[in-house]
């Protein structure tokens, strides 16, 4: 009996230790915060936009729209920096759309700051409000992966004219439960990014784009988010993975995804 008690005690202690490690370390996984050099050529024709934020200046890259055309405000994934979005911005602006891409706290040129859900959300709201005050309109909010939750939060706050969610997850806690099912994730994670609970209250016309072979965020999550949104259309990308849905597909498939976003942005 004593031997069994010792084993159970050791297992309990190990489990508690695992929970503590997860609590202390999950943000490192959530925000890998890459810092890559910025090739000067990628900044050509993109201007750096700086707006006042909540205790920290918000930084974005911007290329203005042709008169009367929409502006896409893009929020990137957790493994990207803002400059990774320049090729996407070039593709969209070649169609006459405007393009603004926000850098997250703790990332790229803002690497001196600590990333957090509250900080990133605050920055996103400040950026969109500043653009609206400059009469940039209509604004199409686009978010990929982690950025899908940021874009959804901005829309939930009543900003933007349209919403595009690419590879969205239902919530960060649901992702954590999927990756670590033996842990009490709901108790350990402060960062929630709970798109699913907010979705019924988002009235914007929404496009949900999700790869059917997404290996990180299951396609079923995209389906659930789309079903919860009052005015959403789901666009499955056949064979698309998490990293290929916006780039990395064959040229025709990439062009189709970009054309879908462009048509949606400009539809009456």
N, C-alpha and C positions, 0 to 999 in steps of 0.2 A: 504493500500500500504506500509505504514511504517513497519507494522508487517511482511509482506512478505519480505521486504528488510532486516529486522533484521534476519529473519530465513535464508535467502540466505547468508547473511554475516557470520552468525555463522557456516553454513555448509561449506562455503569456507574456513574459518579460521581453522575448524576442519580438512578439507582435507589437507590444507597446513601443519598443525601439524603432520598429519599422514605421509605425504611425508618426512618431516624432520626426524621423528622417524625411518622411513624405511631407509633413507639415512645413518643415524648414526648407525643403529643397524643391518643391513642385514649381515654384516660380521660375527656377532656372530652366525647367523644361518648357514651361508655358511661354517664357520670353527668352529665347536663345540669343536675341539681340545681336545679330551679326554686325560687325563694323568693317565695311569694305572700302578700299580707296575709291574715290570718285573720279572716273575718267572725264577730263574736261570736254571731250567731244560729245559726251552724252548730255551735257548741259546746254549745248548749242540750241538757241531759240527757246529754251525754257528759262524763265526768270525765277529767281528765288523769292518766294513770298514769305514775309514774316509779319505775324499779327500778334497783338497782346493776348496772353493767355492767363490762366489762373496761377500766377506765381512763376510762370516760365513762358518765354516767347515760343509761339507755335511756328514751325517751319514747314513749308510746302514748296513743291515745284509747280509752275503754272505756265500754261500756254493758252492764250485767249481764244474764244470762239469767233467765228465769222458772225457778222451781224444777224441777229435773229435765230442763231443756232443754240442748242442746249450746251451746258457745261457739265462734264462728268467730274464728280469729286470722288476720288478713289482712295480706299483704305486697304492697305496691303496685308499679306499673311504674316504670321509670327516669325517666319524664317527669312524674311526679306527686309531690304532697306528701300527707301523711297526711290533711289536711282534704278533699282531693278524694274521699276514700272515705266521707265522712259520708252522702251520699245512699244509697249502697249499704248502709251500716250501719243507716240508718233503715228501709230496706226489709226487711232481715233481722230486725231487732229487733221490727218490727211483727208478725212471726210468732212472737215469743217467744224467739228465739235470742239468745244473748249475742254481743257484737261487740267485738273488740279489734283496733286497727289500729296498726302500728308505723311510726314515722318513721325514715328511714334517716339514717345519719351524712352530714353535708354537705347535708342537705335541710331545707327549711322552718325549723322552730324549732331545728334542730340544725345550722344552716348554718356554724357556726364550726369544725366538725370536717371532716376529710378522709374522703371515702367510699372504701371498699375492700371487696373480697369478704370478707376475713378479719374486718374490723370489723363489717360488716353481719351476717355469719353469727354472730359472737360475741354480738351484741346480740339476735338472734332467739332463740338458744338460752337466753340469760339470761331473756328475757321469758317464754318458754313454761315454763321451769323454775319461775319465780316464780309463774306462774298455777297450775301443778300443785301447788305447795307450799301455795297458798291453797285447794286442793281444788276448783278450777275444772275441771269434768269433765262430759262428754267434750269434748276440744278437737279441733276440725276445722281443720286447717291449709289455708289457701287462699292461693294466690299467682297473681298476674297478670303475664305477660310476665317482666321481670327477677325479680319476686317469685316466679314459679313455681320458679326455681332456688333461691331462699332457702327456700321452703316444703319443697321436695324435700330440701334439705340437713338441715333440722330433722327431717324424717321419717327420713332416713338415719341420724341420730344416735339413733334409737329413741324419739323424742318424738311426742306426738299420738296420736289415736285413728283419724282418717281424714284423707285428703288430697285436695284439689281443685286441679288445675293448669289454669289458664286461659291459652290461647295460649302453651304452653311451647315453648322452643327446646331443641335437643339439647345444645348447649354454646355458650359465648360465642365460642370459637375457630371453631366451625363457622359461626356468624353472621358473624364477621369474614372468613372465607374466602369466604363468599357475597358480601359487600359489596366486598371487595378481593381478587379471586382472583389478582392478580399478585404479591401480597406474601406473604412467609413468616410468616403470621399466628401460627402455633404458636410461633415463636421470639420474636415481638415482644410478645405479650400475656401478662401475668402473671395477669390475672383470667380464670379458666377457666369458672366456673359450669357444671361438666360434669354435667348431670343424667343424661344417657344412660348414663354409666359407672356411676352410683350406682343407677340404676333397678332393676336385677335384685336388689339387696339391700334394697329397700324393701318390707316385707311388708304395709303398711297397705292397706286397701281404698281405691282411688283412682278419682276421676272426672277425666277429661281432657276439657276443653271447648275447642274450637278452631273459629274461623270458617273456612269453606271458601274465602272470598275474602280471607284474610289477606294483605296486601300486604307486610308486613314479616317476619313469621315464617311460612314456608310451612306450609300445612296438613299437608304430608308430615312435617314435623318433629314435629308433635303426634302423628301416627300412629306414628312411630318410638318416641317416648317411651312412648306407651300400650302398644305391643307389648312393650317391654322391661320394663314393670312386671308383677310376678307377678299382681296382683289389680286390674287397671285396666279401666275401661269408657270407651270413647271416645264423646263426644257431639258430633257435628258440628253447627255452627250454620250452616245454609244461608244463604249470602249474607253472613255475618258478616265484617267486616273486623277489622283488629287493634284499632282504637280503638272499634269499635261492639259488640264481643261482650258486654261487660258493661253498656253503655249506648249509646244512639244508634241502636239498632234500633227498630222500631215497638213500640208499647206491648205488644202481645200477645207478640211475640218476647222482649222484655225480661222479661215476667212468666214466660214459660216457662223461661228460663234461671234466674231466681231460684227458681222452684218446684222445678226440678231440683236445685239446690244444697241447698235446704231439705229436700227429701225424702231426699236422700242423707245429709245430716247426721244426720237423725233415724231412719234405717232401722236395724232391729235388726242 
